[in-house]
Amino acid sequence: MALKLSQKQEVVAELADVAGKAHSLVAAEYAGVTVSQMTAMRKKARETGVYLKVVKNTLATRAVAGTEFEGTRDALVGPLLYAFSMEDPGAAGRLIKEFAKGNDKLQAKVVSIGGKHLDGSHLDVLASLPTREQALAMLARVLAEPAAMFARAVKAIADKQGGGEEAAPAEAAAETA
């Protein structure tokens, strides 16, 4: 069913809003993906903060104009689904990678993050980015490490000095005997 001009404008406006807020984009060929697989992918996308949309490339090209994904416009050819990571930069990559394992017809064609536009072979790199919680845990560990190192150094010095004080009375007792 063909969209009317007003409907196309709504789609472009919605997609432009999403692209303006998204952390990353994965555009993947989906020809050969069954309806049940697509439904499962959409459900998982909602759960993981990924905006998933199948839209004509001409509309997607207009929608990404003026965003950090603008450089992908020339690569948006063929039947593509668009996965935008809204909360966690690696979420779209993990989603597409997970579903591509079960369906070799689903193939990433474009990966974009931070204004960099790469071909689909970089999907694994995007998918390997830590989640927000993992990144916070790593940051907390990095920030806590200097304090832990300082505490260990103080303890080592205290043990060394404490060991020297215990030896002194023993030496004094040996000298008097």
N, C-alpha and C positions, 0 to 999 in steps of 0.2 A: 504494500500500500504506500503510495507516494505521499510525502508530507507536504502540507501547504506551507507557504512562505512564513507565515506567523509561527507555525510549529517548528520549522527549521531555525528560526531566530531564537525561539525558546531553548532548543537543544544547544545551539551555539552559546547562548548566554549561560546556561547551566554548566556546560563543559568548561567554558572560560573561567567561571567562578571556581570550579574545582581545580583547574590547572593553576590558577593563581595562588591557591592555598597548598597544593600538593608538594611533597618532598621529592618524589621520584615518579617516573613513568615507565611502564613496560608496554609496548605495543606488540601483540603476538598474532600470528596467523592462527585462525581457529577452524578452518575448513576441515570437516571430518569429525569434529567434536559433536557428540550426541546431545540431545536435549537434556537427558538426565545428567550427563557430565557437566553441562553448562549450568544447570540448576544447582548442582552440588558446589560448583565453583563460585557461583553468586552467593550462596549461603555462607560459604567459608570466607568470602570477601567481606561480607557484612560483619562477620565476627571478628575479623582481623584489621578493620579500619582501612579497607581498600575499596575505592570507588571503581566499579567495573562496568564498562559500557561498550556496546557494539554500536557504532555509528559510522555513517559514510565518511570517508577520508576527507572529502572537501569540507565537510562541517567541522571535523576535528582540526583541519589545517587552519580554518578561520578562528577556532576556539583557542588554539595555542599561540596565536599571534600576540605579541607583547608580553609573553610569559617566558620563564627560563627554558621552556620546552620548544620555543619557536624554531630552534635549529634542527628539529626533527622533521620539519614539514616535508622536505624532499624525500625522506625515507618512508613516508606514510602512503604506501601503495599496496594494493591487494586487499583481500578480506581480513580486516584487523579488529581485534578487541583491544580496548584501552584499559589498563589497570593503573590507577593513580594511588600512590601511598599517601594517606592523609595523616596518619599519626606517627608511623615508624618508617623511615626511609627504605628499609629492606623488605617491608611487608609484601609489596607487589611482586618483587622478585621471588620471594619464598612461595607465594601463592602459585605463580605461573610454573615455577620449577617443580613444585609438588604435583600439580595436575599434569604436567608434561611427562612425568614418570609413568603415569597410567595411560597416556595417549600420545604416541609419537607424532600425531598430526598437529598438536599444539606446539608451535615453535616461536620463540621470542625473535622478533625482527629488529626492534629498537629498544635500547635501554638508555634512560636519561636521568641524571641526578646532578644537582648543583650546577646546572648550566652546561654540563658535559654531555655530549650525545655520542653513544657508542652503538655498535651493532649488537645483535642478539647474543653473540658468543660471550658477552660480558655478564650474562644473566647470573652466573654463579657468584661473581664478585658482589653484585647487588644483593643477592639472596644471603650471602654470608655476613652482611652487616649485622651488628648486634641489635637486639630489640632495645627499647628505651630502658627497661628494667635491667637488662644485662649491661648496658652502657653505664647506668648509674652505679651498679655494683662495682664495675671496673674502676670508675672514677673514685668511689669511696675507698676502695683498696689502695689506689695510687696515692690519695690524699692522706690516708692513715699510715702508710709505710714510713715516711720520715719520722713520725712520732714513735712508731714501734722501734725503729732503728735507734733512735735517741734513748728510749727506755732500755733497750738491750745494752747499749754502750754504758749507760749509767750503772746498770746492774753489774756489768763486767768490772767496771772500775771499783764499785762498792765491794764486790767479791774479792778483788785483788787486794784492796786496802784492808778489808776485814780479815782476810787470810794472813796478812802481814802482822796485824795487831795480835792475833791469837798466837803467832809464832814468837813474838817478843816475850811474853811471860814465860814461855817454855824455855827460851834461851837464857833468860834471867835466872830461872830456877837451876839450870844446868851450870851456870857460872858460880852460883853460891854453893853448890854441892862439892 
